[in-house]
Amino acid sequence: MVSIKSDREIELMRHSGHINYLCHKYLESQLRPGITTKEIDELAGKFMKEHDCISSSLNYQGYPGYICISVNDEVVHGIGSNRKLKNGDIVTLDISMSYKGYHSDSAATYPVGTITKDKEDLLKYTKEALMEGLKEVKAGAKLGNVSHAIEKCAHRHKLGVVEELCGHGIGTKLHEDPDIPNFGDEGVGLTMKAGMTFAIEPMLNLGTKHVCLLDDDWTIVTEDGKPSAHFEHTVLVTETGYEILTGE
């Protein structure tokens, strides 16, 4: 069942999304060679508390961190640790939080210091794929159009599309119906309606699309060890298009 949010619910999600955006900007300003991923996680937890928000990730099915922090070949669900970021790394911050019971979910991959051209292109084109997908969001359109647009953009730039992970509905739960894969056919799937809210999130790899799970039972990495990027926004479907809730 895909829920239609009321004006009150949308306003609460909009506030959650704005704090999520501010948290991204704050953490981005703290990224530097030498900082540990655990320090980043602790900064995120403190920021949420100061803004009356609660981490949606902490203790979610046992997850031990405030946010997910994934470095280089880690696709998603990396756990904060004593690992220090190095010049040339890329790091994904996947931030989910709730405000008065309403969730927002947003991810971005950031450079640490100076990165290679390949990594620059990976970040650029993964973000481009997200925006291409968002262009297809509007009332009356098929959700499959979003998935198709993301896949088309990824393939144009010869990037691997992770198929085991997907976007999702969002609201009073972090993960609601429907699932939103980053590949598929246009003209199929759910007909979007104004008031629906989705977290759309391409995860693209510089090499193979194949991934595997590490022994911590959380961190997912690329099978070939090549870098991965992840960009995500929580969006509201409107009659004429979409509103990014995890933006300014």
Phi and psi in degrees as a GROMACS rama.xvg file:
@    title "Ramachandran Plot"
@    xaxis  label "Phi"
@    yaxis  label "Psi"
@TYPE xy
-100.146  119.461  VAL-2
-84.7202  149.16  SER-3
-101.457  124.807  ILE-4
-84.7403  142.296  LYS-5
-76.871  169.023  SER-6
-58.6967  -40.0711  ASP-7
-64.3958  -44.8123  ARG-8
-63.2686  -40.754  GLU-9
-62.6556  -39.5133  ILE-10
-66.2767  -39.0614  GLU-11
-66.8454  -39.9018  LEU-12
-68.0985  -35.0855  MET-13
-63.9503  -40.0458  ARG-14
-67.5697  -45.6202  HIS-15
-56.7509  -43.4357  SER-16
-64.941  -37.2305  GLY-17
-66.9682  -41.8704  HIS-18
-64.7808  -36.3271  ILE-19
-59.582  -46.8097  ASN-20
-59.0977  -46.0424  TYR-21
-63.4749  -36.2271  LEU-22
-64.6335  -41.8353  CYS-23
-58.2574  -47.726  HIS-24
-63.5625  -39.527  LYS-25
-64.8679  -48.2958  TYR-26
-66.6834  -36.9331  LEU-27
-57.5949  -38.2672  GLU-28
-68.8239  -17.2004  SER-29
-96.1295  -9.0756  GLN-30
-70.7724  129.987  LEU-31
-166.547  156.171  ARG-32
-58.1172  133.894  PRO-33
105.011  -24.512  GLY-34
-73.9481  143.096  ILE-35
-89.3052  155.299  THR-36
-67.3804  -27.2572  THR-37
-67.224  -39.6908  LYS-38
-62.7304  -40.1113  GLU-39
-61.9417  -44.5018  ILE-40
-60.331  -42.7422  ASP-41
-67.0099  -37.8586  GLU-42
-62.3326  -39.5804  LEU-43
-63.7433  -45.0422  ALA-44
-61.8654  -41.5975  GLY-45
-65.2562  -41.2023  LYS-46
-62.2474  -45.1854  PHE-47
-60.4249  -45.4454  MET-48
-60.8462  -41.9556  LYS-49
-66.2566  -19.6211  GLU-50
-112.163  23.6932  HIS-51
58.8129  31.8841  ASP-52
-116.388  159.844  CYS-53
-121.125  136.363  ILE-54
-61.7382  130.054  SER-55
-82.768  -16.3894  SER-56
-87.1736  -38.9825  SER-57
-58.5486  121.068  LEU-58
70.2962  8.91849  ASN-59
-70.1858  110.731  TYR-60
51.2469  30.3878  GLN-61
91.8761  3.9  GLY-62
-63.413  133.91  TYR-63
-93.3702  1.17978  PRO-64
-117.617  163.859  GLY-65
-72.7191  -36.6622  TYR-66
-137.746  169.044  ILE-67
-96.9419  131.45  CYS-68
-128.153  110.071  ILE-69
-120.044  129.402  SER-70
-114.257  130.613  VAL-71
58.3586  -104.014  ASN-72
-83.9143  0.917378  ASP-73
-80.2059  121.995  GLU-74
-80.1189  -53.7292  VAL-75
-150.69  164.863  VAL-76
67.4205  22.428  HIS-77
-63.5562  143.089  GLY-78
-105.714  134.406  ILE-79
-56.4044  138.813  GLY-80
-152.471  -166.767  SER-81
-82.2042  4.51786  ASN-82
-62.5049  129.678  ARG-83
-96.6599  135.162  LYS-84
-68.0649  146.931  LEU-85
-122.179  155.932  LYS-86
-56.4792  131.031  ASN-87
98.1074  -11.4637  GLY-88
-71.242  158.683  ASP-89
-119.027  143.721  ILE-90
-135.374  128.93  VAL-91
-96.2186  127.564  THR-92
-107.816  112.447  LEU-93
-107.668  106.345  ASP-94
-111.065  122.653  ILE-95
-128.014  136.528  SER-96
-149.954  161.191  MET-97
-124.494  147.782  SER-98
-128.342  115.576  TYR-99
52.3156  38.3677  LYS-100
89.1088  3.50572  GLY-101
-116.819  130.352  TYR-102
-96.2796  153.87  HIS-103
-135.193  153.112  SER-104
-145.415  124.792  ASP-105
-151.034  138.982  SER-106
-133.647  150.692  ALA-107
-152.681  148.929  ALA-108
-107.472  128.956  THR-109
-117.86  147.736  TYR-110
-80.1507  147.475  PRO-111
-111.668  111.089  VAL-112
67.5142  -136  GLY-113
-100.225  124.685  THR-114
-112.758  165.847  ILE-115
-72.1321  162.891  THR-116
-61.5646  -39.1328  LYS-117
-58.7439  -44.4374  ASP-118
-68.589  -38.4501  LYS-119
-57.7806  -45.3829  GLU-120
-65.8229  -39.605  ASP-121
-58.5063  -46.6997  LEU-122
-64.4616  -45.3234  LEU-123
-59.9182  -46.1842  LYS-124
-81.8855  -26.1754  TYR-125
-68.8948  -41.267  THR-126
-64.9184  -39.0063  LYS-127
-61.5909  -40.4359  GLU-128
-61.7836  -40.6884  ALA-129
-59.027  -48.3295  LEU-130
-66.9004  -34.9337  MET-131
-63.856  -39.1797  GLU-132
-64.8877  -42.7352  GLY-133
-64.0284  -29.8947  LEU-134
-60.5507  -21.1713  LYS-135
-90.0496  -2.69793  GLU-136
-84.6341  119.035  VAL-137
-171.702  155.819  LYS-138
-59.4845  135.224  ALA-139
94.4661  -16.5791  GLY-140
-88.5104  160.226  ALA-141
-86.6543  139.371  LYS-142
-64.2401  -28.3186  LEU-143
-59.2501  -25.2948  GLY-144
-62.2592  -33.9665  ASN-145
-66.0961  -49.6866  VAL-146
-60.0162  -43.6417  SER-147
-63.9225  -42.3547  HIS-148
-64.0385  -39.2488  ALA-149
-63.7788  -48.2447  ILE-150
-62.292  -41.8628  GLU-151
-60.9093  -43.4845  LYS-152
-65.3995  -43.8132  CYS-153
-60.8962  -45.5786  ALA-154
-68.3976  -33.0795  HIS-155
-59.4534  -33.4036  ARG-156
-102.611  12.644  HIS-157
59.3825  42.1198  LYS-158
-105.499  147.072  LEU-159
-79.165  133.902  GLY-160
-99.4078  117.209  VAL-161
-68.5545  123.044  VAL-162
-99.3399  -17.8785  GLU-163
-80.3441  -11.7464  GLU-164
-122.014  152.097  LEU-165
-154.233  168.097  CYS-166
-76.9092  -177.19  GLY-167
-165.938  162.934  HIS-168
-69.3242  162.668  GLY-169
-155.183  149.773  ILE-170
176.036  -110.512  GLY-171
-76.6657  -11.8338  THR-172
-121.372  150.213  LYS-173
-64.0344  -41.6874  LEU-174
-118.465  111.997  HIS-175
-120.675  170.613  GLU-176
-65.7101  147.93  ASP-177
-99.9009  168.673  PRO-178
-74.5225  143.738  ASP-179
-127.943  91.1532  ILE-180
-67.473  161.934  PRO-181
-98.5969  24.6072  ASN-182
-154.928  158.776  PHE-183
141.129  -175.509  GLY-184
-91.9016  149.73  ASP-185
-82.5241  160.236  GLU-186
77.8386  12.8341  GLY-187
-126.668  168.9  VAL-188
89.7355  -167.119  GLY-189
-58.7456  139.416  LEU-190
-85.4402  118.091  THR-191
-69.886  144.493  MET-192
-128.304  148.298  LYS-193
-57.9853  134.545  ALA-194
101.396  -10.3877  GLY-195
-76.0112  149.076  MET-196
-128.391  132.226  THR-197
-130.376  150.119  PHE-198
-106.886  111.365  ALA-199
-106.132  130.438  ILE-200
-153.911  84.5782  GLU-201
-64.2668  137.395  PRO-202
-123.054  109.901  MET-203
-121.748  145.799  LEU-204
-115.057  148.678  ASN-205
-71.5296  -19.9154  LEU-206
-124.149  -124.115  GLY-207
-65.6431  155.878  THR-208
-79.4704  -12.5376  LYS-209
-78.4937  141.929  HIS-210
-132.576  166.371  VAL-211
-145.341  160.965  CYS-212
-98.8707  132.751  LEU-213
-77.9371  172.508  LEU-214
-66.887  -15.7305  ASP-215
-75.8158  -2.66022  ASP-216
66.2241  15.1767  ASP-217
-128.904  -52.8113  TRP-218
-70.9377  125.211  THR-219
-107.091  128.887  ILE-220
-123.529  161.01  VAL-221
-70.5939  143.46  THR-222
-66.323  -31.54  GLU-223
-95.5508  2.10302  ASP-224
78.3199  6.80845  GLY-225
-85.0905  158.197  LYS-226
-63.9926  155.514  PRO-227
-132.089  150.147  SER-228
-129.631  157.092  ALA-229
-148.657  121.139  HIS-230
-128.051  139.212  PHE-231
-150.081  141.344  GLU-232
-133.052  148.032  HIS-233
-89.9008  127.356  THR-234
-129.352  153.216  VAL-235
-105.994  130.256  LEU-236
-77.3863  130.18  VAL-237
-118.16  172.816  THR-238
-61.4985  -32.2488  GLU-239
-109.301  -3.92731  THR-240
168.915  -120.337  GLY-241
-150.763  160.013  TYR-242
-124.844  126.703  GLU-243
-77.1508  118.816  ILE-244
-86.5725  -20.8477  LEU-245
-100.48  39.6283  THR-246
-121.332  -168.277  GLY-247
